[in-house]
């Protein structure tokens, strides 16, 4: 799984078999799994929690959202480069 960022002890990464889905990222503290927290990038420049199956505490989620908000456009380029295609947004 391509890792984009580490923040607060969490890995922000792409699940490599989801290129058909709208742009998003997963967050985990351990090894990546199908039940990690998932966050959508929206076309208006914001982020939206898809689910928190990884049970990340709200305080940490807020900090992760802030960190990733700063990298919004860089992450889009990371996604495009990895999947070699234009992005689709959740909304």
PASE-92538 format. One record per residue: residue number from 1; x, y, z of N, C-alpha, C in turn. Coordinates in steps of 0.2 Angstrom, whole numbers, m for minus. Layout:
# PASE-92538
pos = NUM, n.c1 = X, n.c2 = Y, n.c3 = Z, ca.c1 = X, ca.c2 = Y, ca.c3 = Z, c.c1 = X, c.c2 = Y, c.c3 = Z .
...
# end
This chain:
# PASE-92538
pos = 1, n.c1 = 4, n.c2 = m6, n.c3 = 0, ca.c1 = 0, ca.c2 = 0, ca.c3 = 0, c.c1 = 4, c.c2 = 6, c.c3 = 0 .
pos = 2, n.c1 = 4, n.c2 = 10, n.c3 = m5, ca.c1 = 8, ca.c2 = 17, ca.c3 = m5, c.c1 = 6, c.c2 = 21, c.c3 = 1 .
pos = 3, n.c1 = 11, n.c2 = 23, n.c3 = 5, ca.c1 = 10, ca.c2 = 27, ca.c3 = 10, c.c1 = 12, c.c2 = 34, c.c3 = 8 .
pos = 4, n.c1 = 7, n.c2 = 39, n.c3 = 10, ca.c1 = 8, ca.c2 = 46, ca.c3 = 8, c.c1 = 11, c.c2 = 50, c.c3 = 14 .
pos = 5, n.c1 = 9, n.c2 = 49, n.c3 = 20, ca.c1 = 11, ca.c2 = 53, ca.c3 = 26, c.c1 = 11, c.c2 = 49, c.c3 = 32 .
pos = 6, n.c1 = 15, n.c2 = 51, n.c3 = 37, ca.c1 = 14, ca.c2 = 48, ca.c3 = 44, c.c1 = 13, c.c2 = 55, c.c3 = 48 .
pos = 7, n.c1 = 8, n.c2 = 54, n.c3 = 52, ca.c1 = 7, ca.c2 = 60, ca.c3 = 57, c.c1 = 4, c.c2 = 57, c.c3 = 63 .
pos = 8, n.c1 = 6, n.c2 = 59, n.c3 = 69, ca.c1 = 4, ca.c2 = 57, ca.c3 = 75, c.c1 = 4, c.c2 = 50, c.c3 = 76 .
pos = 9, n.c1 = 9, n.c2 = 46, n.c3 = 73, ca.c1 = 10, ca.c2 = 39, ca.c3 = 74, c.c1 = 5, c.c2 = 35, c.c3 = 69 .
pos = 10, n.c1 = 1, n.c2 = 39, n.c3 = 65, ca.c1 = m3, ca.c2 = 36, ca.c3 = 60, c.c1 = 0, c.c2 = 36, c.c3 = 53 .
pos = 11, n.c1 = m2, n.c2 = 31, n.c3 = 49, ca.c1 = 0, ca.c2 = 31, ca.c3 = 42, c.c1 = m6, c.c2 = 33, c.c3 = 38 .
pos = 12, n.c1 = m5, n.c2 = 37, n.c3 = 33, ca.c1 = m10, ca.c2 = 39, ca.c3 = 28, c.c1 = m8, c.c2 = 36, c.c3 = 22 .
pos = 13, n.c1 = m13, n.c2 = 32, n.c3 = 19, ca.c1 = m11, ca.c2 = 28, ca.c3 = 13, c.c1 = m16, c.c2 = 27, c.c3 = 8 .
pos = 14, n.c1 = m14, n.c2 = 24, n.c3 = 2, ca.c1 = m19, ca.c2 = 22, ca.c3 = m3, c.c1 = m20, c.c2 = 15, c.c3 = m3 .
pos = 15, n.c1 = m26, n.c2 = 12, n.c3 = m3, ca.c1 = m27, ca.c2 = 5, ca.c3 = m4, c.c1 = m26, c.c2 = 4, c.c3 = m11 .
pos = 16, n.c1 = m22, n.c2 = 0, n.c3 = m14, ca.c1 = m20, ca.c2 = 0, ca.c3 = m21, c.c1 = m25, c.c2 = m3, c.c3 = m25 .
pos = 17, n.c1 = m30, n.c2 = m6, n.c3 = m23, ca.c1 = m35, ca.c2 = m9, ca.c3 = m28, c.c1 = m41, c.c2 = m5, c.c3 = m28 .
pos = 18, n.c1 = m41, n.c2 = 1, n.c3 = m27, ca.c1 = m47, ca.c2 = 5, ca.c3 = m27, c.c1 = m47, c.c2 = 11, c.c3 = m31 .
pos = 19, n.c1 = m44, n.c2 = 10, n.c3 = m37, ca.c1 = m44, ca.c2 = 16, ca.c3 = m42, c.c1 = m50, c.c2 = 17, c.c3 = m45 .
pos = 20, n.c1 = m55, n.c2 = 13, n.c3 = m45, ca.c1 = m62, ca.c2 = 14, ca.c3 = m47, c.c1 = m66, c.c2 = 19, c.c3 = m43 .
pos = 21, n.c1 = m64, n.c2 = 19, n.c3 = m37, ca.c1 = m68, ca.c2 = 23, ca.c3 = m32, c.c1 = m66, c.c2 = 31, c.c3 = m32 .
pos = 22, n.c1 = m70, n.c2 = 35, n.c3 = m30, ca.c1 = m68, ca.c2 = 42, ca.c3 = m29, c.c1 = m62, c.c2 = 43, c.c3 = m25 .
pos = 23, n.c1 = m58, n.c2 = 48, n.c3 = m25, ca.c1 = m52, ca.c2 = 49, ca.c3 = m22, c.c1 = m53, c.c2 = 49, c.c3 = m14 .
pos = 24, n.c1 = m49, n.c2 = 46, n.c3 = m11, ca.c1 = m49, ca.c2 = 45, ca.c3 = m3, c.c1 = m43, c.c2 = 43, c.c3 = m1 .
pos = 25, n.c1 = m42, n.c2 = 42, n.c3 = 6, ca.c1 = m36, ca.c2 = 39, ca.c3 = 9, c.c1 = m39, c.c2 = 35, c.c3 = 15 .
pos = 26, n.c1 = m34, n.c2 = 31, n.c3 = 17, ca.c1 = m35, ca.c2 = 27, ca.c3 = 23, c.c1 = m30, c.c2 = 29, c.c3 = 28 .
pos = 27, n.c1 = m32, n.c2 = 28, n.c3 = 35, ca.c1 = m28, ca.c2 = 29, ca.c3 = 40, c.c1 = m27, c.c2 = 23, c.c3 = 45 .
pos = 28, n.c1 = m21, n.c2 = 22, n.c3 = 47, ca.c1 = m20, ca.c2 = 16, ca.c3 = 52, c.c1 = m15, c.c2 = 18, c.c3 = 56 .
pos = 29, n.c1 = m15, n.c2 = 15, n.c3 = 62, ca.c1 = m9, ca.c2 = 15, ca.c3 = 67, c.c1 = m4, c.c2 = 9, c.c3 = 66 .
pos = 30, n.c1 = m7, n.c2 = 4, n.c3 = 63, ca.c1 = m3, ca.c2 = m3, ca.c3 = 63, c.c1 = m3, c.c2 = m4, c.c3 = 55 .
pos = 31, n.c1 = m3, n.c2 = m11, n.c3 = 54, ca.c1 = m3, ca.c2 = m13, ca.c3 = 47, c.c1 = m9, c.c2 = m12, c.c3 = 43 .
pos = 32, n.c1 = m9, n.c2 = m10, n.c3 = 37, ca.c1 = m15, ca.c2 = m8, ca.c3 = 33, c.c1 = m20, c.c2 = m14, c.c3 = 33 .
pos = 33, n.c1 = m26, n.c2 = m13, n.c3 = 34, ca.c1 = m32, ca.c2 = m18, ca.c3 = 34, c.c1 = m38, c.c2 = m15, c.c3 = 30 .
pos = 34, n.c1 = m42, n.c2 = m20, n.c3 = 28, ca.c1 = m49, ca.c2 = m17, ca.c3 = 25, c.c1 = m53, c.c2 = m13, c.c3 = 30 .
pos = 35, n.c1 = m52, n.c2 = m14, n.c3 = 36, ca.c1 = m56, ca.c2 = m10, ca.c3 = 41, c.c1 = m53, c.c2 = m4, c.c3 = 44 .
pos = 36, n.c1 = m48, n.c2 = m1, n.c3 = 40, ca.c1 = m45, ca.c2 = 5, ca.c3 = 42, c.c1 = m50, c.c2 = 11, c.c3 = 41 .
pos = 37, n.c1 = m49, n.c2 = 16, n.c3 = 44, ca.c1 = m53, ca.c2 = 23, ca.c3 = 44, c.c1 = m52, c.c2 = 25, c.c3 = 36 .
pos = 38, n.c1 = m57, n.c2 = 28, n.c3 = 33, ca.c1 = m57, ca.c2 = 30, ca.c3 = 26, c.c1 = m60, c.c2 = 37, c.c3 = 26 .
pos = 39, n.c1 = m57, n.c2 = 41, n.c3 = 22, ca.c1 = m59, ca.c2 = 48, ca.c3 = 22, c.c1 = m59, c.c2 = 50, c.c3 = 15 .
pos = 40, n.c1 = m64, n.c2 = 53, n.c3 = 12, ca.c1 = m65, ca.c2 = 56, ca.c3 = 5, c.c1 = m62, c.c2 = 63, c.c3 = 5 .
pos = 41, n.c1 = m60, n.c2 = 64, n.c3 = m1, ca.c1 = m58, ca.c2 = 71, ca.c3 = m3, c.c1 = m64, c.c2 = 74, c.c3 = m7 .
pos = 42, n.c1 = m66, n.c2 = 80, n.c3 = m6, ca.c1 = m72, ca.c2 = 82, ca.c3 = m9, c.c1 = m69, c.c2 = 88, c.c3 = m14 .
pos = 43, n.c1 = m73, n.c2 = 89, n.c3 = m20, ca.c1 = m71, ca.c2 = 94, ca.c3 = m25, c.c1 = m71, c.c2 = 101, c.c3 = m22 .
pos = 44, n.c1 = m74, n.c2 = 102, n.c3 = m17, ca.c1 = m74, ca.c2 = 109, ca.c3 = m14, c.c1 = m68, c.c2 = 111, c.c3 = m10 .
pos = 45, n.c1 = m63, n.c2 = 106, n.c3 = m9, ca.c1 = m57, ca.c2 = 107, ca.c3 = m6, c.c1 = m57, c.c2 = 104, c.c3 = 2 .
pos = 46, n.c1 = m63, n.c2 = 101, n.c3 = 3, ca.c1 = m64, ca.c2 = 99, ca.c3 = 10, c.c1 = m63, c.c2 = 91, c.c3 = 11 .
pos = 47, n.c1 = m63, n.c2 = 88, n.c3 = 17, ca.c1 = m63, ca.c2 = 81, ca.c3 = 18, c.c1 = m69, c.c2 = 79, c.c3 = 21 .
pos = 48, n.c1 = m71, n.c2 = 72, n.c3 = 20, ca.c1 = m77, ca.c2 = 70, ca.c3 = 23, c.c1 = m75, c.c2 = 63, c.c3 = 26 .
pos = 49, n.c1 = m77, n.c2 = 61, n.c3 = 32, ca.c1 = m76, ca.c2 = 54, ca.c3 = 35, c.c1 = m81, c.c2 = 50, c.c3 = 31 .
pos = 50, n.c1 = m78, n.c2 = 44, n.c3 = 28, ca.c1 = m82, ca.c2 = 39, ca.c3 = 25, c.c1 = m84, c.c2 = 34, c.c3 = 31 .
pos = 51, n.c1 = m80, n.c2 = 32, n.c3 = 35, ca.c1 = m81, ca.c2 = 28, ca.c3 = 41, c.c1 = m75, c.c2 = 28, c.c3 = 45 .
pos = 52, n.c1 = m76, n.c2 = 26, n.c3 = 51, ca.c1 = m70, ca.c2 = 26, ca.c3 = 56, c.c1 = m70, c.c2 = 19, c.c3 = 59 .
pos = 53, n.c1 = m70, n.c2 = 14, n.c3 = 55, ca.c1 = m69, ca.c2 = 7, ca.c3 = 57, c.c1 = m63, c.c2 = 6, c.c3 = 61 .
pos = 54, n.c1 = m58, n.c2 = 10, n.c3 = 60, ca.c1 = m51, ca.c2 = 10, ca.c3 = 63, c.c1 = m52, c.c2 = 12, c.c3 = 70 .
pos = 55, n.c1 = m58, n.c2 = 15, n.c3 = 72, ca.c1 = m59, ca.c2 = 18, ca.c3 = 79, c.c1 = m54, c.c2 = 23, c.c3 = 81 .
pos = 56, n.c1 = m52, n.c2 = 28, n.c3 = 77, ca.c1 = m47, ca.c2 = 33, ca.c3 = 79, c.c1 = m51, c.c2 = 38, c.c3 = 83 .
pos = 57, n.c1 = m48, n.c2 = 40, n.c3 = 89, ca.c1 = m51, ca.c2 = 45, ca.c3 = 93, c.c1 = m52, c.c2 = 51, c.c3 = 89 .
pos = 58, n.c1 = m58, n.c2 = 55, n.c3 = 91, ca.c1 = m60, ca.c2 = 61, ca.c3 = 88, c.c1 = m54, c.c2 = 66, c.c3 = 88 .
pos = 59, n.c1 = m51, n.c2 = 67, n.c3 = 93, ca.c1 = m45, ca.c2 = 72, ca.c3 = 94, c.c1 = m40, c.c2 = 70, c.c3 = 89 .
pos = 60, n.c1 = m38, n.c2 = 64, n.c3 = 88, ca.c1 = m33, ca.c2 = 62, ca.c3 = 83, c.c1 = m36, c.c2 = 63, c.c3 = 76 .
pos = 61, n.c1 = m42, n.c2 = 61, n.c3 = 75, ca.c1 = m45, ca.c2 = 62, ca.c3 = 68, c.c1 = m45, c.c2 = 70, c.c3 = 66 .
pos = 62, n.c1 = m47, n.c2 = 74, n.c3 = 71, ca.c1 = m47, ca.c2 = 81, ca.c3 = 69, c.c1 = m40, c.c2 = 83, c.c3 = 67 .
pos = 63, n.c1 = m35, n.c2 = 81, n.c3 = 71, ca.c1 = m28, ca.c2 = 83, ca.c3 = 69, c.c1 = m26, c.c2 = 80, c.c3 = 62 .
pos = 64, n.c1 = m28, n.c2 = 74, n.c3 = 61, ca.c1 = m27, ca.c2 = 71, ca.c3 = 54, c.c1 = m30, c.c2 = 75, c.c3 = 49 .
pos = 65, n.c1 = m36, n.c2 = 77, n.c3 = 50, ca.c1 = m40, ca.c2 = 81, ca.c3 = 45, c.c1 = m36, c.c2 = 87, c.c3 = 44 .
pos = 66, n.c1 = m34, n.c2 = 91, n.c3 = 49, ca.c1 = m30, ca.c2 = 97, ca.c3 = 48, c.c1 = m24, c.c2 = 96, c.c3 = 44 .
pos = 67, n.c1 = m20, n.c2 = 90, n.c3 = 46, ca.c1 = m14, ca.c2 = 89, ca.c3 = 42, c.c1 = m15, c.c2 = 88, c.c3 = 35 .
pos = 68, n.c1 = m20, n.c2 = 84, n.c3 = 33, ca.c1 = m22, ca.c2 = 82, ca.c3 = 26, c.c1 = m25, c.c2 = 88, c.c3 = 23 .
pos = 69, n.c1 = m28, n.c2 = 92, n.c3 = 26, ca.c1 = m31, ca.c2 = 98, ca.c3 = 23, c.c1 = m25, c.c2 = 102, c.c3 = 20 .
pos = 70, n.c1 = m19, n.c2 = 103, n.c3 = 23, ca.c1 = m14, ca.c2 = 106, ca.c3 = 21, c.c1 = m10, c.c2 = 103, c.c3 = 15 .
pos = 71, n.c1 = m12, n.c2 = 97, n.c3 = 14, ca.c1 = m9, ca.c2 = 93, ca.c3 = 8, c.c1 = m14, c.c2 = 91, c.c3 = 3 .
pos = 72, n.c1 = m20, n.c2 = 94, n.c3 = 3, ca.c1 = m25, ca.c2 = 92, ca.c3 = m1, c.c1 = m23, c.c2 = 92, c.c3 = m9 .
pos = 73, n.c1 = m20, n.c2 = 97, n.c3 = m11, ca.c1 = m18, ca.c2 = 97, ca.c3 = m18, c.c1 = m12, c.c2 = 92, c.c3 = m20 .
pos = 74, n.c1 = m7, n.c2 = 92, n.c3 = m15, ca.c1 = m2, ca.c2 = 87, ca.c3 = m16, c.c1 = m4, c.c2 = 80, c.c3 = m16 .
pos = 75, n.c1 = m9, n.c2 = 79, n.c3 = m12, ca.c1 = m12, ca.c2 = 72, ca.c3 = m11, c.c1 = m16, c.c2 = 70, c.c3 = m18 .
pos = 76, n.c1 = m19, n.c2 = 75, n.c3 = m21, ca.c1 = m22, ca.c2 = 74, ca.c3 = m27, c.c1 = m17, c.c2 = 72, c.c3 = m32 .
pos = 77, n.c1 = m11, n.c2 = 75, n.c3 = m33, ca.c1 = m6, ca.c2 = 74, ca.c3 = m37, c.c1 = m3, c.c2 = 67, c.c3 = m36 .
pos = 78, n.c1 = m2, n.c2 = 65, n.c3 = m29, ca.c1 = 0, ca.c2 = 58, ca.c3 = m27, c.c1 = m5, c.c2 = 53, c.c3 = m30 .
pos = 79, n.c1 = m11, n.c2 = 54, n.c3 = m29, ca.c1 = m16, ca.c2 = 49, ca.c3 = m32, c.c1 = m16, c.c2 = 49, c.c3 = m39 .
pos = 80, n.c1 = m16, n.c2 = 54, n.c3 = m43, ca.c1 = m15, ca.c2 = 54, ca.c3 = m50, c.c1 = m9, c.c2 = 50, c.c3 = m53 .
pos = 81, n.c1 = m4, n.c2 = 52, n.c3 = m49, ca.c1 = 3, ca.c2 = 49, ca.c3 = m51, c.c1 = 3, c.c2 = 41, c.c3 = m50 .
pos = 82, n.c1 = 0, n.c2 = 39, n.c3 = m44, ca.c1 = 0, ca.c2 = 32, ca.c3 = m43, c.c1 = m5, c.c2 = 28, c.c3 = m48 .
pos = 83, n.c1 = m11, n.c2 = 31, n.c3 = m49, ca.c1 = m16, ca.c2 = 27, ca.c3 = m53, c.c1 = m15, c.c2 = 29, c.c3 = m60 .
pos = 84, n.c1 = m11, n.c2 = 34, n.c3 = m62, ca.c1 = m10, ca.c2 = 37, ca.c3 = m69, c.c1 = m17, c.c2 = 38, c.c3 = m72 .
pos = 85, n.c1 = m21, n.c2 = 42, n.c3 = m69, ca.c1 = m28, ca.c2 = 44, ca.c3 = m72, c.c1 = m30, c.c2 = 50, c.c3 = m68 .
pos = 86, n.c1 = m35, n.c2 = 53, n.c3 = m71, ca.c1 = m38, ca.c2 = 59, ca.c3 = m67, c.c1 = m42, c.c2 = 57, c.c3 = m61 .
pos = 87, n.c1 = m43, n.c2 = 61, n.c3 = m57, ca.c1 = m47, ca.c2 = 59, ca.c3 = m51, c.c1 = m54, c.c2 = 60, c.c3 = m51 .
pos = 88, n.c1 = m58, n.c2 = 56, n.c3 = m48, ca.c1 = m65, ca.c2 = 57, ca.c3 = m47, c.c1 = m67, c.c2 = 59, c.c3 = m40 .
pos = 89, n.c1 = m71, n.c2 = 64, n.c3 = m39, ca.c1 = m72, ca.c2 = 66, ca.c3 = m32, c.c1 = m79, c.c2 = 62, c.c3 = m29 .
pos = 90, n.c1 = m79, n.c2 = 62, n.c3 = m23, ca.c1 = m85, ca.c2 = 59, ca.c3 = m20, c.c1 = m91, c.c2 = 63, c.c3 = m21 .
pos = 91, n.c1 = m91, n.c2 = 69, n.c3 = m21, ca.c1 = m97, ca.c2 = 74, ca.c3 = m22, c.c1 = m95, c.c2 = 78, c.c3 = m28 .
# end
